[in-house]
Amino acid sequence: MRTRSTIQVLDDHLERRARGDIEGDLENNYAQDIVLLCEKGVLKGHDAVRTSAKALADQLPDARFLFPFKAVDGEHALIQWSARSANARVDFGVDTFVIRDGRIVLQTVSYQLEQGNSEA
């Protein structure tokens, strides 16, 4: 079986997250020993990704996400994103990835949550 490319894994990750399919995303796209670098420090494993995804969903319930920029080079990827919900927003978020052998082995997550959803 041919290993999926970085862009294939990244696109599948984004599509599954848009559908709320965190478990399918973990099963199909993440290495078991994923390293997640975020505001809480260095976290590892699928439970770390679940916790991070839940925190974002709790902060931005029923949010609409936009991905205005995506860059991929070899096993490295970056996405720029923004999100709006009824009570909060992220104007500029960035995630980076290392995707090796068809699995996300490292992800960084960085964003600043703002209360309110205005376009300020």
C-alpha positions in Angstrom: 0.0 0.0 0.0 1.3 3.4 -1.0 1.9 5.9 1.9 -0.3 9.0 1.6 1.4 12.3 0.8 1.6 15.2 3.3 -1.1 17.1 1.5 -3.4 14.1 1.4 -3.0 13.6 5.2 -3.5 17.3 5.9 -6.6 17.6 3.7 -8.1 14.4 5.3 -7.3 15.9 8.8 -9.1 19.2 7.9 -12.1 17.4 6.3 -12.6 15.1 9.3 -12.3 17.9 11.8 -14.9 19.9 9.9 -17.2 17.0 10.3 -16.4 16.6 14.0 -14.8 13.2 13.4 -12.0 13.4 16.0 -11.8 9.7 16.4 -11.6 9.0 12.7 -9.0 11.7 12.4 -6.9 10.1 15.2 -7.2 6.7 13.7 -6.4 7.6 10.1 -4.0 10.6 10.4 -2.1 10.7 13.7 0.8 8.5 15.0 0.1 6.9 18.3 3.1 8.8 19.8 2.1 12.2 18.3 3.9 15.1 19.9 1.7 18.2 20.4 3.3 21.6 21.1 0.8 24.1 22.4 0.1 26.7 25.1 0.0 23.9 27.7 3.5 22.7 26.8 4.7 19.5 25.3 1.9 16.9 25.2 2.0 13.4 23.7 -0.4 10.8 22.4 -3.9 10.6 21.1 -5.4 11.8 24.5 -3.4 15.0 24.1 -5.0 15.6 20.7 -8.4 14.8 22.1 -7.9 17.3 25.0 -6.7 20.0 22.7 -9.6 19.5 20.2 -12.1 19.6 23.1 -10.6 22.8 24.5 -10.9 24.5 21.1 -14.5 23.2 20.6 -15.4 24.5 24.1 -13.9 27.9 23.5 -15.4 28.2 20.0 -18.7 26.2 20.0 -20.2 25.7 16.6 -17.5 27.9 15.1 -17.0 28.6 11.4 -13.3 28.0 10.4 -11.5 29.6 7.5 -8.1 28.4 6.2 -6.8 31.3 4.0 -3.3 29.9 3.7 -1.7 26.4 3.5 1.9 25.6 2.7 3.4 22.1 2.3 7.0 21.2 1.6 8.1 17.5 1.9 6.9 16.2 5.3 6.3 19.7 6.7 3.0 21.6 6.5 1.6 24.9 7.9 -2.0 26.2 8.0 -3.2 29.6 8.9 -6.7 29.8 10.2 -9.4 31.9 11.7 -12.6 31.0 13.5 -15.9 32.7 14.6 -18.5 31.5 17.1 -21.4 33.3 18.7 -19.3 34.4 21.7 -15.6 34.2 20.7 -13.2 34.4 17.8 -9.7 33.7 16.7 -8.4 36.2 14.1 -5.1 34.5 13.4 -4.2 30.9 14.3 -1.3 28.8 13.0 -0.8 25.1 13.1 2.3 23.4 11.8 2.8 19.7 11.2 5.4 17.1 10.5 3.8 14.3 8.6 5.9 11.1 8.1 4.9 7.8 6.6 1.3 9.0 6.2 0.9 10.0 9.9 1.1 13.3 11.8 4.0 12.8 14.2 4.3 16.4 15.4 1.8 19.3 15.5 2.1 22.8 16.9 -1.0 24.8 17.7 -0.9 28.6 18.3 -3.8 31.0 18.5 -5.2 33.9 20.6 -8.8 33.6 21.6 -10.8 36.9 21.7 -14.2 37.3 23.3 -16.9 38.4 21.0 -17.3 37.7 17.3 -16.9 41.2 15.7 -14.6 41.7 12.8 -12.3 44.0 14.9 
